């Protein structure tokens, strides 16, 4: 299995066939919106991408720390682009997926830290953050990029036939809802003893990245959003896209 997690930003990942462990990366976002006009303060954390480390500013935090430097598999500072993050974390995983291995990309972090921007899963309901809108190539998130790469690689392979099906589900208040069939809003988990799956989740055949992205846009319209002090258009649920 391969798993990549992201936190906003922490990104984390697994390359079990190479390292047999979870790989973790951190992305620090720049100030946004009203933060730019606030009184400047020392950043509590600083990225050292060359050393794959995050340095904690003890003076800004207000106390001494046992470990002021935290090391990860990769660290992306505020200047990192979407393309750089994708090339480092996702592109290698997608190449292994094409060899028949399982790959997972996960984004984890506090509200307002940049998960939606990084992943490219804007709600589509007046959401101005980078979503599945690909008109600005600089801000396209990891999910649209991954779908484009996946279908491009499949199209180059003349030695194999590919059949892909997609599911899109949200977890909100401990209930699973099928975003492509929103009336199913309390899907049960099925534990076979060797694996766990979501029962009755619809699967939709997709023959191209455009078809897959159209389903993502459709599903995003059913996502739960709300306003918080840190984010006026916060996605309040967790979503899983299965391809």
Secondary structure as UniProt FT lines:
FT   STRAND          2..14
FT   TURN            16..19
FT   STRAND          22..27
FT   HELIX           33..37
FT   STRAND          45..48
FT   HELIX           49..51
FT   STRAND          53..56
FT   HELIX           58..61
FT   STRAND          69..71
FT   STRAND          74..76
FT   TURN            78..79
FT   HELIX           82..85
FT   HELIX           86..90
FT   HELIX           91..97
FT   TURN            98..100
FT   STRAND          103..108
FT   TURN            111..112
FT   HELIX           115..119
FT   TURN            137..139
FT   HELIX           142..156
FT   TURN            158..159
FT   STRAND          164..172
FT   TURN            173..174
FT   STRAND          175..178
FT   TURN            179..180
FT   TURN            182..183
FT   STRAND          189..191
FT   STRAND          196..198
FT   TURN            199..200
FT   STRAND          204..206
FT   HELIX           209..220
FT   TURN            221..222
FT   STRAND          225..226
FT   TURN            232..233
FT   STRAND          234..235
FT   STRAND          238..242
//
